[in-house]
Amino acid sequence: MMRALPLLMLALSSACIDFTSYAEGLSCNPNTCAGCADGACVNDPAGADGGTDAGTDAGTDGGTDGGTDGGTDGGTDGGTDAGTGAWHEVLSGETALLRGIWGFGPNDVWAVGDMGTVLHWTGAQWTKSTTNITKGLFAVWGSQPDDVWAVGQDGTALHWNGTDWSLQTSLIQSMHGIWGSAAHDIWATGVTTRAHFDGGTWTTQSETQAYGCLWGSAADQVWSAGVAGAVKFWDGGVWAAQTSGTSESLHGLWGSGPTDVWAVGDRGTTIHRTANGWNAVDSGTLNHFTAVWGSGPAAVWAVGMTGTVLHWNGSSWSRAGGTGTGTFFAVWGSGPRDVWAVGEAGQTYHFY
């Protein structure tokens, strides 16, 4: 049974946080510590994966992955290799921990975080938006530049209409992940509650485990991941468990399509879903991962504690340099040469 500690308000410090004490369940961006070396101070919940595969799954989408997992992925890169770009720190003017990021292009990016912080990148600098709240915000997603949602602590849900942020109906419990296929089909998840927005009303569903991450390729192809390697899949009718092959907690999800999905988590865990199911891929680190995003099958970024940033080139993960030592909690980009990573103490790094 999880203890309800105020994890959402804890500051990063050199003292490691015991990962058995997730506050309010799992966050897609857990409060890992900035002072741990690879694999140090880790005491994550153990146990077998909590479900069996749903049987029919996203493999029914028309195509198969062209390579074996952990080897050469069968897709083509969405751009050139990361070697021609570099990470650069961009001052945000903010000190609050940033936990989520999403955008619509190089000049329209949103970052959210603790104490109701919302930052907007318009191409030249970050500007702070007025939200009139002090609750933490953990994830952000939008269907259009004038239809953006941010969710977070204690069921907080904010909506951007192109002019102002406004507080919406409470989602009951803290929400750590959000994704949608359209303005009238949005999912949010966290703790032991899942919520769905149909364009007019949010409805909630109970869960037996904490799921903190969401990603989908279509309205009937959505994944959620969380504590102890739990993964569920939405086929448009029901959420059903899938076998992830790991008991490590998962904190980030992203894919380029239904047969190319990544999940990342504790102790350097990276698992890859192809038409053949989920399989582990060696990341080469024991540092905790907090988020993952890519521009294509051979251009994927995973970020995490103590400045950890790794790049997948279609065949292997490699460590990126120039990202400092602060913990990252979210990553997003508009393309292979426009990627943002945000996290501890308002840090924002830009790859171009």
N, C-alpha and C positions, 0 to 999 in steps of 0.2 A: 504494500500500500504506500502511495506516495505522500510525503509530507508537504504541506502547503507552505513552503517558505517563500519569502518575498524575493524570489530570484529576479524578477523583472526590474527591481530597483537596486539590486546589488551592483556595486562598482567593481571593475576589474582591479585586481591587485596582484602582488607577487605571491600571495597565499592561494594555493589551488583550491577550487571549489569541488567538493565531493559530488561526483556525478550521480550518486544514488539519491541525491536530494533535489530532484527537479521540482521547482515550484510550479504549482498549477499544471503539472504535466510537462510535456515536451515543447520546447521552443525550436522553431526552424533555425534560430540564431541563439544557441545556448550561451550562457555567461561563462565561457571558458576563461582561464586566467592568462595573463600576459607573461607570467614569470616561469612557465614550465618548459623544460626541454622536451624533446621528442619522447613521448611515452611516459613522462613522469606524472606523478600524482593523479593517477587515473583509477577510479573505482566505479565503473559504469555498471548499470543493472545487467545481470547475466540472465541467461535462460534461453530456452529454445524458441525458434520462430513461432509466432502465435497463430499460424493458420496454414491451411493447405491451399494449393493453387486452385484458382477458380474454374479450372477446366478449360473452357473456351475463353480466350482473352484477345488481346490486341493483335495476336498473330493472324487474325482473320482479315486484318487490313491488307489490301492487295499487295504484297511484296514480301520479300524475304531479305534478311541482312546478308550482305555479300561476303562476310568473312567470319572466322571464329572469334569468340569474345576474348579480349586480352591480346589478340594479335592484330592483324591489319583489318580495320573496319572497312566494310564494302562501299561506304559512301565517298563522295568527293568533298573536299574542303570548301567551306563557304567563302574562303579567301585564301591569301597566301599564308605561308607559315609565320608563326609568331616572331621568328627571329628578326624580321625586318621592322618590328615595332619595339617600344619600350614603355615601362610604367613610370609615371610622373606624379608626384604628390601635388594636389591642388588644394589650397587652403579654403576651407569651407566657412571659416569665421564662427564655427560652432564647436562647443565642447561636449555636448550631449552624445551619448553612444548612439550611433546610427545602425538600425537593424534591418531595414528593407530598402530596395531600390527598384524602380521600374521607369520606363520611358517610352516615347513614341518616335524618337529620332535624336540625332546629335544635339539638337537645340531645345529639347523638351524632355527633361529627366527629373523625376521626383525621388527624393530620399526621405525616409521617415525614421524616427527614433524615440528615445526616452523623453519624458516631460512634454509630450505632445508636439515634439519637434517635426516640422515639415520644411524641407529645403527644395528649391526649384532651380535647375540649371537651364539657362536659356542660351548657352553657347559661349558666354564670356565669363560668367561668375555665378556662384551660388547665392540665392537670395532666400531669406527666411519668410515663410508664410504665417499669417495669423490664424491660429486654430482655436484659441480661447479654452484650451484644455491642458491638463497637466498629466494625464494618463499616458503611459508608454504606448507607442505605435510600433508594430512589429513587421508588418508586411503591407505592400501597396501594389495595386494592379488597376488597369483601366481598359475600357473598350474603345474609347476615343479621347482626344485631348480635353474634352469638356465632360468626361464621365469617368472619374477616377475614384477608387475606393481605397481607404487605409483602415486597417483593423488592428486591434491590440488589446491592451490590458483591460480586464473586467468587462469584456464584451464591447469595448469601444468600437464604433464604426463611424468613420468620417467620409463625407462625399464632397468631391470637387465638381462644380458645375461649369467650370470655365472662368468663373469670377471669384467665388468664395468657397471656403471649406465650411461645411455645416455638420453638426452632430446628428446622427440618425438613430434609429431604434437600436437598443442594446441587444447584443447577440448572446447575452446571459453569461458566458464564460470567456476568458481570454482567448483570442484567436491569433495564431502564429503564422498561418499561411493563407493565401488567397489566389485564386485563378479563375478565369472565366473564358467561355467560348464566344460570348456576346454580352451585350448590356442586359439581356433578360435571362442569362444563364451563368451565374457566378457562384462558386463554392468558396467557403472559408472553413478552416479547421484548426483545432487546438484542444488541449486538455482532453476531455472526454465528450466533446460536443462538436458536431459538424453542422454547418448552416448553408442554406441555399437561397439565392435571390432570383426571383422569376421576373424581375423588372418592376415589380410593385411591392412585394413583401418578402421579408426574410423569414424562413422557417428553419427550425432547428431539429437535429436528430441526435440521439444519445449514442455514445460509443463506449466500448469496454476498455479501450486502450487510448493512450495519448498519441494522436497523429498531428504532426506539426508542419508538414510540407505538402504542397499540392502542385501538380502540373498535368496538363492534358494536351492532346493533339486534336481533339474534337469533342463535341458535346457528349458523345457516348464512348469516349476513350480518355479517362481521367485516372491518375494515380495519386495516392496519398501514402505517406511513409511516416514512421515514428519510432517509438521506444522499442528496444530489443529486436530490431530488424523487421518490425511489422510493416507490411505493405498491403494495401487494398486497391482494388481496381473497380471503377464504375463503368458499366457497359450500357448505360442509359436507363437501366431498370433497377439494378441492385448493386450494392457495394459488396465485393467478395474478396476474401483473403487470397494472396499469392505467396508462394514460397520464395523468400528473398535469398536464402542461402547464408544469411548472417544473423547473429544475435546481437550485433552492435547497433546502438541507436543511430537512426538516420535523420539528418537535419536539412538536407537539400535535395531537390529533384529538378531535373530538366531533361528534355529530349528534343531531337530534331524531327522525330516522327514516331509512330507507334512501335516500330521495331528498332529504335535507337534511343533508349532512355537511360539516363544515369541517375543514381542515388549515391550520396556521400554522407559520411558520418564519423563516428568516434574511431580513434586509433588508426586514422588514415584509411578508413574503409571507403572503397569505391566499388560499386557493383553496377553492372551494365546489362540492360535487358535487350535482347534481340528476339528474333522469331523463335529461338530455342529456349527462351526463358531468361531468368536472372543468373548471372555468373560473376564471381569475384574477379577483380582486376587489381594487380599489385600496383600501389601508388608510390612505393618507395619511401614512405614516411609513416610514423606513428602519431603525428600531430592530428588533432581533431579537425575535421572539415565541418564547415558551417553552411556552405552554399555552393551551388554549381550552376553554370550557365554556358551556353555555347552559341556560335553562329552557324555551325554546321557539324556533321559527323566527325570531321577531323580538325575541329577548332573549338575545343571545350576548355573552360577554366573552372578550377575548383579552388576555393579559398577557405582559410581557417585561422587557427590561433597562431600567435607570435609571427605574424606577417607571412604565413604560409600561403603561397600562390603557386599552383601547378597548372601546366598546360598539356592537353591531350592532342597529339598530332595525327591520330588515326591508328597508331600502333603502340604508343607508350606515353606515360606521364613524365614530364620533366619539370624541374624546379625553375621558377622565374626569379629574377633578381630585381633589386631596386624597389622593394615594397615595404621596407622598414621592418619594425618588430611588433607593431600593434596588431591586435586581433581584428580580423575582418569578419563581418557578419552577413554580408550580402554582396552579390555580384550580378551585373546586368550590362548588356551592350546593345547597340543598334547594328553592329556589324563587326567583322574581324579586326578592324582598325579603330574601333570606338567602344571600349569596354571600361566600365566603372566598378571599383570595389570600395565599399564603405564599411566603417566599423567604429572601433574604440576611440573615445574622445573626439568625435566629429571628424575623424580622418577620412579623406576621400582621395583615392588614387585613380588615375586615368591612363589607360593603355592606348597609345596611338603611334 
